[in-house]
């Protein structure tokens, strides 16, 4: 069973940057790896996703132009570069992966329900 592990959370002031990393236990060639976030009392929401077999990327409107998801050369790792952070970006950030299903439409690639494998989460706190 695929496992994903996040790292890189922390605290930063508004306008600052953080990079989150996610390592998969094996190369999920036909899967999406995505980042999601959740604050207490709210539903988990999509941030960004990346198709490991071809590099398609999708972003939530709230992070477009500020966040970038990329795959590292080792293939098993994706990172989320977060720039121009805002206090409203404060959340527990989760990395997740879909089953090996091939390409999906954007709406599915950014849907919590499509992801079968989840990390434990890493906290990001942005202070004003």
C-alpha positions as a Markdown table, in Angstrom:
| # | Residue | x | y | z |
|---|---|---|---|---|
| 1 | Unk | 0.0 | 0.0 | 0.0 |
| 2 | Unk | 1.3 | 3.4 | -1.0 |
| 3 | Unk | 2.4 | 5.7 | 1.9 |
| 4 | Unk | 3.0 | 9.4 | 1.8 |
| 5 | Unk | 4.9 | 11.5 | 4.3 |
| 6 | Unk | 4.9 | 15.3 | 4.6 |
| 7 | Unk | 7.5 | 17.6 | 6.0 |
| 8 | Unk | 8.4 | 21.3 | 6.0 |
| 9 | Unk | 5.6 | 23.0 | 7.9 |
| 10 | Unk | 6.3 | 25.9 | 10.3 |
| 11 | Unk | 5.5 | 29.4 | 11.3 |
| 12 | Unk | 6.1 | 32.5 | 9.2 |
| 13 | Unk | 5.0 | 36.1 | 9.0 |
| 14 | Unk | 2.6 | 37.3 | 6.3 |
| 15 | Unk | 4.3 | 37.8 | 3.0 |
| 16 | Unk | 6.8 | 35.1 | 3.8 |
| 17 | Unk | 7.5 | 31.7 | 2.1 |
| 18 | Unk | 7.5 | 28.0 | 3.1 |
| 19 | Unk | 8.1 | 24.8 | 1.2 |
| 20 | Unk | 6.4 | 21.6 | 2.0 |
| 21 | Unk | 7.7 | 18.2 | 0.8 |
| 22 | Unk | 5.9 | 14.9 | 0.3 |
| 23 | Unk | 7.6 | 11.6 | -0.3 |
| 24 | Unk | 5.7 | 8.6 | -1.6 |
| 25 | Unk | 6.9 | 5.1 | -0.6 |
| 26 | Unk | 6.9 | 4.1 | -4.3 |
| 27 | Unk | 6.7 | 6.0 | -7.6 |
| 28 | Unk | 3.0 | 6.5 | -8.2 |
| 29 | Unk | 3.4 | 6.8 | -12.0 |
| 30 | Unk | -0.3 | 6.9 | -12.9 |
| 31 | Unk | -1.5 | 8.8 | -9.8 |
| 32 | Unk | -2.1 | 12.3 | -8.7 |
| 33 | Unk | -0.3 | 13.7 | -5.6 |
| 34 | Unk | -2.0 | 16.6 | -4.1 |
| 35 | Unk | -1.9 | 19.0 | -1.2 |
| 36 | Unk | -5.0 | 19.7 | 0.9 |
| 37 | Unk | -5.5 | 21.8 | 4.0 |
| 38 | Unk | -7.9 | 22.0 | 6.8 |
| 39 | Unk | -8.7 | 24.3 | 9.7 |
| 40 | Unk | -10.7 | 23.3 | 12.7 |
| 41 | Unk | -14.4 | 23.4 | 12.1 |
| 42 | Unk | -14.1 | 23.5 | 8.3 |
| 43 | Unk | -14.0 | 20.9 | 5.6 |
| 44 | Unk | -10.7 | 19.8 | 4.1 |
| 45 | Unk | -10.1 | 21.7 | 0.9 |
| 46 | Unk | -7.8 | 21.2 | -2.1 |
| 47 | Unk | -4.8 | 23.4 | -2.6 |
| 48 | Unk | -2.9 | 21.9 | -5.6 |
| 49 | Unk | -2.5 | 18.6 | -7.4 |
| 50 | Unk | 0.2 | 17.1 | -9.8 |
| 51 | Unk | -0.1 | 14.2 | -12.2 |
| 52 | Unk | 3.0 | 12.1 | -11.6 |
| 53 | Unk | 2.9 | 10.6 | -15.0 |
| 54 | Unk | 2.9 | 13.8 | -17.0 |
| 55 | Unk | 3.1 | 16.9 | -15.0 |
| 56 | Unk | -0.4 | 18.3 | -15.2 |
| 57 | Unk | -1.0 | 20.7 | -12.4 |
| 58 | Unk | -4.1 | 22.2 | -10.9 |
| 59 | Unk | -4.5 | 24.9 | -8.2 |
| 60 | Unk | -7.3 | 26.2 | -6.0 |
| 61 | Unk | -8.2 | 29.7 | -7.0 |
| 62 | Unk | -7.2 | 31.0 | -3.6 |
| 63 | Unk | -3.5 | 30.0 | -4.1 |
| 64 | Unk | -3.1 | 30.6 | -7.9 |
| 65 | Unk | 0.0 | 32.8 | -8.5 |
| 66 | Unk | 1.3 | 32.2 | -5.0 |
| 67 | Unk | 1.8 | 28.5 | -4.7 |
| 68 | Unk | 3.6 | 26.1 | -7.0 |
| 69 | Unk | 3.6 | 22.3 | -7.0 |
| 70 | Unk | 6.5 | 20.5 | -8.6 |
| 71 | Unk | 8.0 | 17.0 | -8.8 |
| 72 | Unk | 11.6 | 16.4 | -7.8 |
| 73 | Unk | 14.0 | 14.5 | -10.0 |
| 74 | Unk | 13.7 | 11.5 | -7.7 |
| 75 | Unk | 10.1 | 11.1 | -9.0 |
| 76 | Unk | 8.8 | 10.0 | -5.7 |
| 77 | Unk | 8.7 | 13.5 | -4.2 |
| 78 | Unk | 6.6 | 16.5 | -4.8 |
| 79 | Unk | 6.9 | 19.8 | -3.1 |
| 80 | Unk | 4.6 | 22.8 | -2.6 |
| 81 | Unk | 6.4 | 26.1 | -2.7 |
| 82 | Unk | 4.2 | 28.7 | -0.9 |
| 83 | Unk | 5.0 | 32.4 | -1.5 |
| 84 | Unk | 3.3 | 35.6 | -0.4 |
| 85 | Unk | 1.7 | 33.7 | 2.5 |
| 86 | Unk | -1.4 | 35.2 | 4.1 |
| 87 | Unk | -2.9 | 34.6 | 7.6 |
| 88 | Unk | -5.8 | 32.8 | 5.9 |
| 89 | Unk | -3.3 | 30.2 | 4.6 |
| 90 | Unk | -2.9 | 29.0 | 8.2 |
| 91 | Unk | -4.0 | 25.3 | 8.3 |
| 92 | Unk | -3.0 | 21.7 | 8.7 |
| 93 | Unk | -1.6 | 20.7 | 5.3 |
| 94 | Unk | -2.0 | 17.2 | 4.1 |
| 95 | Unk | -0.3 | 15.4 | 1.3 |
| 96 | Unk | -2.3 | 12.7 | -0.5 |
| 97 | Unk | -2.2 | 10.4 | -3.5 |
| 98 | Unk | -4.9 | 8.8 | -5.7 |
| 99 | Unk | -5.0 | 5.2 | -6.7 |
| 100 | Unk | -3.2 | 4.4 | -10.0 |
| 101 | Unk | -6.1 | 5.7 | -12.2 |
| 102 | Unk | -4.4 | 7.8 | -14.9 |
| 103 | Unk | -5.4 | 11.3 | -15.8 |
| 104 | Unk | -8.5 | 12.9 | -14.3 |
| 105 | Unk | -10.5 | 16.0 | -15.0 |
| 106 | Unk | -9.5 | 19.0 | -12.9 |
| 107 | Unk | -12.6 | 18.8 | -10.7 |
| 108 | Unk | -11.7 | 15.3 | -9.7 |
| 109 | Unk | -8.0 | 16.0 | -9.4 |
| 110 | Unk | -8.9 | 18.6 | -6.8 |
| 111 | Unk | -11.5 | 16.5 | -5.0 |
| 112 | Unk | -10.8 | 15.1 | -1.5 |
| 113 | Unk | -12.9 | 12.0 | -2.3 |
| 114 | Unk | -10.6 | 10.9 | -5.1 |
| 115 | Unk | -7.6 | 10.5 | -2.8 |
| 116 | Unk | -7.0 | 7.2 | -1.1 |
| 117 | Unk | -3.7 | 7.7 | 0.6 |
| 118 | Unk | -3.1 | 10.4 | 3.1 |
| 119 | Unk | -0.2 | 11.7 | 5.2 |
| 120 | Unk | -0.5 | 12.8 | 8.9 |
| 121 | Unk | -0.4 | 16.5 | 8.1 |
| 122 | Unk | 2.0 | 19.3 | 8.8 |
| 123 | Unk | 1.0 | 22.6 | 10.4 |
| 124 | Unk | 1.5 | 25.9 | 8.6 |
| 125 | Unk | 0.9 | 29.1 | 10.7 |
| 126 | Unk | 1.0 | 32.5 | 9.1 |
| 127 | Unk | 1.0 | 35.5 | 11.5 |
| 128 | Unk | -0.1 | 39.0 | 10.5 |
